[in-house]
Amino acid sequence: MQYRIQKKRIVVSILAAVMVVSLQAQVGAIAPMIRLSLDGGVVAPTDKEAAYWNPGFSIAPTALLFLNENALLGARFEYSVWTPNEDEVLDAVTDNIQGASVEGLSSTWTIMPTFRLGSFRDFEFLNYYAQGGIGVYIRQSDATVEGTLNNVDSEISVVETNQSRLGAHLAAGLVLGNIEGFSVEIMPTYDVIFLQDRTAQDFGASVALSLAM
């Protein structure tokens, strides 16, 4: 009788252990729901006013929701900034300004919904993706030359832009590593902005830290 009781206890213990291991495996296999990333890199304009600006930098947080294991939908926010190319700005001024100096800055704020499609395979060191979106670009640019003209303190505006316009974003990237949801992303980017007087195009290259959870 005592042997049978002990045998039942052993069987119950084994079944309980199997259930615990199975539950842990199922919890560990739950797919991530969101992906958060922060990328930064260099960006260069290529439109007709590009010569007036040095290559700049950008920073962009992105939040994406997994629709399935390979498709994500979310939002991207980006800030890009450029400093003026002093030689090019000065060459654009034909007046003989004494003690000329260049002041100014160009920046773009971007807010857009983003869709990403890729290969997000578990336990794979290398994955890839493509993403795109259409949103609002707020472009503010101002480059001026300050100095003395005919013995009078003067300021000549070479570039002046303040527009909020629609634009599009495209990117393709590589995802390196997948340790506890953390990974590194490398991606070239292309943005086109439909300004009132021209179409502006920006090319960039970014590195991002990403977390899926």
CORMO-V789160 format. One record per backbone hydrogen bond with DSSP energy under -0.5 kcal/mol. CO is the residue of the C=O (numbers start at 1). NH is the residue of the N-H. If there is no record, write none. Layout:
co->[CO	CO]
nh->[NH	NH]
This chain:
co->[1	2	3	4	5	6	7	8	9	10	11	12	13	14	15	16	17	18	19	20	21	22	23	24	25	27	33	34	35	36	37	38	39	40	41	42	43	44	47	49	50	52	56	57	58	59	60	61	62	63	64	65	70	71	71	72	73	74	75	76	77	78	79	80	81	82	83	84	85	86	87	88	90	92	95	97	98	101	103	105	106	107	108	109	110	111	112	113	114	115	116	117	118	119	121	125	127	128	129	130	131	132	133	134	135	136	137	137	138	138	139	140	141	142	143	143	144	144	145	146	147	147	148	149	152	154	155	156	159	161	163	163	165	166	167	168	169	170	171	172	173	174	174	175	175	176	178	179	181	182	183	184	185	186	187	188	189	190	191	192	193	193	198	198	200	201	202	203	204	205	206	207	208	209	210	211]
nh->[5	6	7	8	9	10	11	12	13	14	15	16	17	18	19	20	21	22	23	24	25	26	27	28	29	30	66	213	64	211	62	209	60	207	58	205	56	203	50	52	53	85	43	81	41	79	39	77	37	75	35	73	118	67	68	116	65	114	63	112	61	110	59	108	57	106	54	86	89	90	91	92	93	94	97	100	148	146	144	142	82	140	80	138	78	136	76	134	74	132	72	130	120	121	124	177	175	119	173	117	171	115	169	113	167	111	139	165	109	140	163	107	161	105	158	159	103	146	156	101	149	154	98	152	149	147	157	145	143	141	139	165	137	194	135	192	133	190	131	188	129	176	186	127	177	184	180	182	212	179	210	176	208	174	206	172	204	170	202	168	195	200	195	200	193	46	191	44	189	42	187	40	185	38	183	36]
